[in-house]
């Protein structure tokens, strides 16, 4: 969980490795379930292969952004604002 001013704003599901779309789909379902349980509007899946930021629209997840390794500058500037806008 990521907190801001004492309030949970997003959930980060970390994985050692995600090599294909199928495992990422399984991880997305797991993270979506956690985010729904805690009433969060976004969640992130993180692995060495990248970051995936999702927004929840009712019970359906929508991929907002995918960050590949070495995209740190874009991610640092963009990620906090996207989470704030979609919480």
N, C-alpha and C positions, 0 to 999 in steps of 0.2 A: 504494500500500500504506500502511496505517496500522499503526504499530508501538507497542507498549507494553512497556516493560522489555526492549527488544531482540527481542521476538517479534512477528511479523506477526499482527494480529488481524482485519483486514478489508481489503477492496480497494475503492477508489473509482474508478468509471468516470465521467469527466466528459465532458459533451457541450455543444456550443454551444447547441443547441436540440432539443427533442423536441416536435413539434407534434401527434402522434397516437399511438394505441396501437401501430400497426405499427412505426414506427421504435423505439419503446421495447422492443418484443418483440425486435427484432434486437439492440439494445444489451444486453438482458437475457441473451440467448444468449451473446454475446461475453463479458460480465462473468462469467457462470456458468462458462464454460470456463476463464477465468483463475483464478477462485477454486478450482475443482476441481484445476487444475494445481498450485497452491500449497498445497493442503490446508487452505483456509480454510472456516469454517462460515458466514460471512456475506459479503455484498457490497452496495455502495451504487451506485446510478446517480444522478448529480447533473447538473442542468441549471437554467437560469433558471426553468423551469416547476415545479421542485420536487426533492425527494429521494425515492428509493424504496429502502427497506431490505429486503433479501431474506435469508432463511435457506436453507441447503442441507440437504435431507433426502435422503441418498444422492446421486443425481444430479439430483434435482428441486428447482427453486427454489420457495420459498413466500414471498409478499409479507407481510412483518411489519407494515410501516408505510409510509404515504405522507405526506410533509410538503409542504404548499403554501407558496409565498412568504408571508412575514409571520407564520409560525408559529414564529419563532425561540425563544421562551421554552419552548414545549413540546418542541421538538427538542433544545435544549441540556440539558434536564433528563432526557429520556427516552432519547435515542439512545445515549449511552455505556453505559447499563445494559443496553439490549437487545443491543448488540454483545457485551458481556461475557457475558451469559447464554446466548448462542447461538454462541459461538466453537467 
